[in-house]
Amino acid sequence: MNINTFNNSRKIIIEDDNSVLMFENEEVILVKKFKEKIQADFLNYIGKYTSHGRLRTDMQDSSSLFGQINKIEWVHYPSEGKDCKVLILGEKDWRTGKVKTSGECTFSSVLEKLSKSPYTHCNSSEYDILFKEIRNQGFNDFNETRQIKITLEFIPENRLLEPESPLEEIRQMLRENPEKTNFNS
């Protein structure tokens, strides 16, 4: 779990695949299975831009494409998130809020150096150089031309943040109820 504070509210990046999501219709699903569904939707989306696992260069509607694409970012569901509850592994209570899902697909730029046909062979030294570059970019082989990352961001309902320390708790009490303090008597 990765917690970030933004505008006095917390957002949690859900990293544990064994955490559980429950949606308004009371559908309960493991984060791992939910990510698989999102990834399937994402692969369907990027399928318009790829052929044989590579970026297509014969785009029909290229009016919004300039230069070489090496990354596609995608937001799934409404951009403000979808109402849900999350039970994070190791916690005892459900958290209520919204989940935002997004995907990112990064394509290896070294593949653009290969011939347009994915089945064309290079000479040995070219192959070794390109394969080394592929490995440096985190890919395993020439058939693996993209890396996909699915991110689940949970935004808890608006509520006061828990104090960071006992002293902060006292400050918060003083701000909320100055008439109930005994410091001035």
Secondary structure by P-SEA (a helix, b strand, c coil): cbbbbcccbbbbccccccbbbbccccccccaaaaaaaaaaaaaaaaccccccccccccccccccccccccbbbbbcccccbbbbcccccccccccbbbbbbbbbbbbbcccccccccccccccaaaaaaaaaaaaaaccccccccbbbbbbbbbbccccccccccaaaaaaaaaaaccccccccc
